[in-house]
Amino acid sequence: MAKPSELRTLTMICQKAAEAKTIQNEDIQRLTKAFGQRFTKAWEAVEGKRVKKYVFKPSNRVVWIVVGKNRDYLIIPAADFCTCNDFYFRVLDRHIHLCYHLIAQKLAETLKIYDLYKEEDELWEALMNEWKKAIP
């Protein structure tokens, strides 16, 4: 069963990091303790600039993508949703609360470490269809 404290820890550290515009070493240690390898992989994705934010105009729809080893993963932060297998097999079964892609998106957004793409609304459907193809 996932620990609700994981999400509280991440939320608290993200709030602190947003104010400081950085994550302190002691908070990195707390995240490592809370999430283990999931935090390590998330941090690697953030540092590797593998988190992408797409903003579509003029609608202002936003899509987050985390580039994984095998494919891109669609993230819906407001729903804590990801298209990865870990989400389907461990998050939905409540073994964990967040996959590493969701952790990476939250950290990247907090620290403003992501690639930003501005696209026209006409591309929305084509890109969504492409990203959905990757869903198992």
C-alpha positions in Angstrom: 0.0 0.0 0.0 1.3 3.4 -0.9 2.2 5.7 2.0 0.3 9.0 1.9 3.3 10.5 3.6 5.2 10.2 0.2 2.9 12.7 -1.4 2.9 15.0 1.6 6.7 14.9 1.7 7.0 15.7 -2.1 4.4 18.5 -1.8 6.1 20.1 1.2 9.6 19.9 -0.4 8.2 21.3 -3.7 6.6 24.3 -1.9 9.9 24.9 -0.1 11.9 24.6 -3.3 9.6 26.9 -5.2 10.4 29.7 -2.7 14.1 28.9 -2.6 14.3 28.1 -6.4 16.4 25.1 -5.5 16.2 21.9 -3.6 18.4 21.7 -0.5 20.6 18.7 0.1 18.7 17.6 3.2 15.5 17.6 1.1 17.1 15.5 -1.6 18.0 13.0 1.2 14.4 13.1 2.4 13.1 12.5 -1.1 15.5 9.6 -1.5 14.4 8.1 1.7 10.7 8.5 0.8 10.9 7.3 -2.8 14.1 5.4 -3.1 15.0 4.5 -6.7 11.9 6.3 -8.0 13.4 9.6 -6.8 16.8 8.8 -8.2 15.2 8.1 -11.7 13.0 11.2 -11.4 15.9 13.5 -10.6 17.9 12.0 -13.5 15.0 12.8 -15.8 14.8 16.4 -14.5 18.6 17.0 -14.7 18.6 15.3 -18.1 16.0 17.8 -19.4 13.7 14.9 -20.3 10.6 16.7 -19.0 8.6 18.6 -21.6 5.7 21.0 -21.3 3.6 21.6 -24.4 1.3 24.6 -24.4 -1.2 24.8 -27.2 -2.5 28.2 -28.5 -4.9 29.8 -28.5 -6.6 27.3 -26.1 -3.8 27.3 -23.6 -4.2 23.5 -23.1 -1.1 22.0 -21.4 0.4 18.6 -21.9 3.4 17.3 -19.9 5.6 14.6 -21.3 8.5 12.7 -19.6 10.8 11.1 -22.1 11.6 7.6 -20.8 14.0 4.9 -21.9 11.6 3.3 -24.4 9.0 5.9 -25.1 7.4 9.2 -24.1 5.0 9.2 -21.2 1.9 11.4 -21.1 1.5 13.0 -17.6 -1.7 14.6 -16.3 -0.5 16.3 -13.1 -4.0 17.4 -11.8 -5.1 13.7 -11.8 -1.7 12.3 -10.8 -1.9 10.2 -13.9 0.8 8.7 -16.1 0.8 6.4 -19.1 3.6 4.2 -17.9 3.4 0.5 -16.8 4.5 1.4 -13.3 1.4 3.6 -13.0 -0.9 0.8 -14.3 0.6 -2.0 -12.2 1.8 -0.3 -9.0 0.0 3.0 -8.6 -3.5 1.7 -9.5 -2.9 -1.3 -7.2 -1.9 1.1 -4.5 1.6 -0.3 -3.9 2.9 3.2 -4.5 1.3 6.6 -4.9 3.5 8.1 -7.7 5.6 6.7 -10.5 9.0 8.3 -11.2 7.5 10.2 -14.2 5.0 12.0 -12.0 7.7 12.8 -9.4 9.9 14.2 -12.2 7.1 16.3 -13.6 6.3 17.8 -10.2 10.0 18.6 -9.5 10.6 20.0 -13.0 7.6 22.2 -12.8 8.6 23.5 -9.3 12.1 24.2 -10.4 11.2 25.4 -13.9 13.6 22.9 -15.4 11.8 21.6 -18.5 11.7 22.2 -22.2 8.8 24.4 -23.2 7.1 23.9 -26.6 4.4 26.2 -27.9 2.3 24.7 -30.5 -0.9 25.7 -32.4 -4.1 24.0 -31.4 -4.2 22.4 -34.9 -1.4 20.0 -33.8 -3.2 19.0 -30.5 -5.0 16.0 -32.0 -2.1 14.7 -34.0 0.3 14.9 -31.0 -2.3 13.4 -28.6 -2.8 10.5 -31.1 0.9 10.0 -31.3 1.3 9.9 -27.5 -1.7 7.7 -27.1 -0.2 5.1 -29.5 2.5 4.5 -27.0 0.0 3.5 -24.3 0.2 -0.3 -23.8 
